[in-house]
Structure formats: C-alpha cells, structure tokens
Amino acid sequence: MRLNRVEYTMMNNPLRASIQRRFEARRLLRMGGPLGGGAALEIGCGRGVGTQLIFEVFGANRVDAFDLDPRMAEQARRRVARYGDRARIWVGDATAIAAPDASYDAVFDFGIIHHIPRWRDALAEVRRVLKPGGRFYAEEILSDFIHNPVVRRLLDHPLEDRFDAATFSAALAEHGLTPLESSAFGGWVAWVVAAKAATAG
Ligand SMILES: C[S@@+](CC[C@H](N)C(=O)[O-])C[C@H]1O[C@@H](n2cnc3c(N)ncnc32)[C@H](O)[C@@H]1O
C-alpha cells in the first residue's frame, strides 16, 4: 500500500537519506558483504537513495528498482539518471515482479514488505527472481512498531498478519531463502541477509 502524507514526508528528506546511508546500508553490508559487480534489484525503492547505495556501497554493476507509487519512481529515476543504462526504474508491485526468473545476484528491501498485505507473495517473488546462490538483503519493520498506538495514529500500515523477527525469518526459510545473518532492534526493526540455494530448484 502507498504511504500516507506523514510517512511520505518521513521518507523524503535528507535525514532519512543519511540514516539509510550511515546505518542501514552499512549494517546490511557488514552482514551480507559486497556484491563485487553483478545485477541487483531493489523492491519499493522510494526516491532511490537505496538504489544509489547499492551502486556506491555494495558495488553492483547494474541495478533495477521499482516502487508502487509513481511519484517515488519518478524521483528515483531522476536520482539515478547519472548511472545511465546501468540503472532502470519502473512502477511496479513486489507481489508480481516484472522480471524473468533467476535475473538477479541480489535483491534489496529497505523497509517495504511490511507495507504489503500479502507479504509472503513478495517473498516468493524475491526467490523467483534471484539467481541460485543469490542474496536477499532485508531491513524490515516489525509488528510491535506497527501496532504501537502512537504509530497507528500517524501512519497507515496493513494491520493483519504482520510479523516479528522470528516469523519473518521463518517465512524466508519457508520460501526457499535461508537466513544467513539476522539482528533486530527490539520488536521494531529486523535486518536479515538470506540466500537462495546455490543449486536450482
Ligand atoms: C517505508 S517506504 C520505504 C521507501 C524506501 N525503500 C526507503 O527506504 O526510503 C515503503 C515504500 O514501499 C512502497 N510500496 C508499498 N507497497 C509496495 C508494493 N507492493 N510494491 C512495491 N512498492 C511498494 C511505497 O510506495 C514506499 O515507497
């Protein structure tokens, strides 16, 4: 689902970009390591700061990215124009990713799956588009945060069937994405790097 006005503002400012660059990307890099080239996908790219970091911090050679919200996709397109045809942005849905099977060495999720009512469908899609041995780098927002009374007044999230860190890791494993590293900040945020099995299947 799209962001409400408050969350849209929270996601589109220099402070958010700085947190993503200084803490989130570095944490995921420590957990999952760099890509050293290769093709990556970012789901729910927002205004494209993550897409830029996948080039700059993770060392991808090519990055595709999409967002459900056309305003976000347009901002991302402008942000990564400097990468020419190494970056491709579109409007799309993480539960039906417009890419062939086994396209990417890595898929990145900077806090979008908790916005998806049928979030397990997105995990199945992530697995489908990853190459065998590919990695999924995820930062996710957990149910305690979503159900916090103050957060509920300010932000719009799907409320049914949200997940804690253990449920998210278990769902990854059920969808063929084996968690390699994980950490969490209380019941609010989890970071997981998971891998698709190296042999096809
Ligand atoms: C909390 S924001 C995070 C944006 C960006 N990843 C960041 O870290 O700044 C969640 C983003 O997910 C997008 N989104 C929500 N549901 C989606 C879906 N089903 N498919 C793709 N993007 C989605 C929203 O439009 C929004 O841009």
The ligand as an SDF file (V2000), in Angstrom:
LIG
                    3D

 27 29  0  0  0  0  0  0  0  0999 V2000
    8.5970    2.9460    4.0650 C   0  0  0  0  0  0  0  0  0  0  0  0
    8.7870    3.3030    2.3880 S   0  0  0  0  0  0  0  0  0  0  0  0
   10.4750    2.8950    2.1010 C   0  0  0  0  0  0  0  0  0  0  0  0
   10.9910    3.5340    0.8310 C   0  0  0  0  0  0  0  0  0  0  0  0
   12.4910    3.2820    0.5770 C   0  0  0  0  0  0  0  0  0  0  0  0
   12.7700    1.8680    0.4100 N   0  0  0  0  0  0  0  0  0  0  0  0
   13.3170    3.8690    1.6890 C   0  0  0  0  0  0  0  0  0  0  0  0
   13.9210    3.1070    2.4570 O   0  0  0  0  0  0  0  0  0  0  0  0
   13.3750    5.1100    1.8030 O   0  0  0  0  0  0  0  0  0  0  0  0
    7.9290    1.9470    1.6060 C   0  0  0  0  0  0  0  0  0  0  0  0
    7.8890    2.0470    0.1060 C   0  0  0  0  0  0  0  0  0  0  0  0
    7.3060    0.8560   -0.4140 O   0  0  0  0  0  0  0  0  0  0  0  0
    6.4410    1.1960   -1.4760 C   0  0  0  0  0  0  0  0  0  0  0  0
    5.4990    0.0620   -1.6220 N   0  0  0  0  0  0  0  0  0  0  0  0
    4.4630   -0.2660   -0.8410 C   0  0  0  0  0  0  0  0  0  0  0  0
    3.8830   -1.3920   -1.2730 N   0  0  0  0  0  0  0  0  0  0  0  0
    4.5820   -1.7940   -2.3650 C   0  0  0  0  0  0  0  0  0  0  0  0
    4.4700   -2.8990   -3.2670 C   0  0  0  0  0  0  0  0  0  0  0  0
    3.5080   -3.8260   -3.1420 N   0  0  0  0  0  0  0  0  0  0  0  0
    5.3570   -2.9920   -4.2800 N   0  0  0  0  0  0  0  0  0  0  0  0
    6.3400   -2.0550   -4.4330 C   0  0  0  0  0  0  0  0  0  0  0  0
    6.4830   -0.9990   -3.6220 N   0  0  0  0  0  0  0  0  0  0  0  0
    5.6220   -0.8620   -2.5910 C   0  0  0  0  0  0  0  0  0  0  0  0
    5.8290    2.5180   -1.0550 C   0  0  0  0  0  0  0  0  0  0  0  0
    5.3020    3.2320   -2.1620 O   0  0  0  0  0  0  0  0  0  0  0  0
    7.0400    3.1920   -0.4270 C   0  0  0  0  0  0  0  0  0  0  0  0
    7.7920    3.9120   -1.3640 O   0  0  0  0  0  0  0  0  0  0  0  0
  1  2  1  0
  2  3  1  0
  2 10  1  0
  3  4  1  0
  4  5  1  0
  5  6  1  0
  5  7  1  0
  7  8  2  0
  7  9  1  0
 10 11  1  0
 11 12  1  0
 11 26  1  0
 12 13  1  0
 13 14  1  0
 13 24  1  0
 14 15  1  0
 14 23  1  0
 15 16  2  0
 16 17  1  0
 17 18  1  0
 17 23  2  0
 18 19  1  0
 18 20  2  0
 20 21  1  0
 21 22  2  0
 22 23  1  0
 24 25  1  0
 24 26  1  0
 26 27  1  0
M  CHG  2   2   1   9  -1
M  END
$$$$
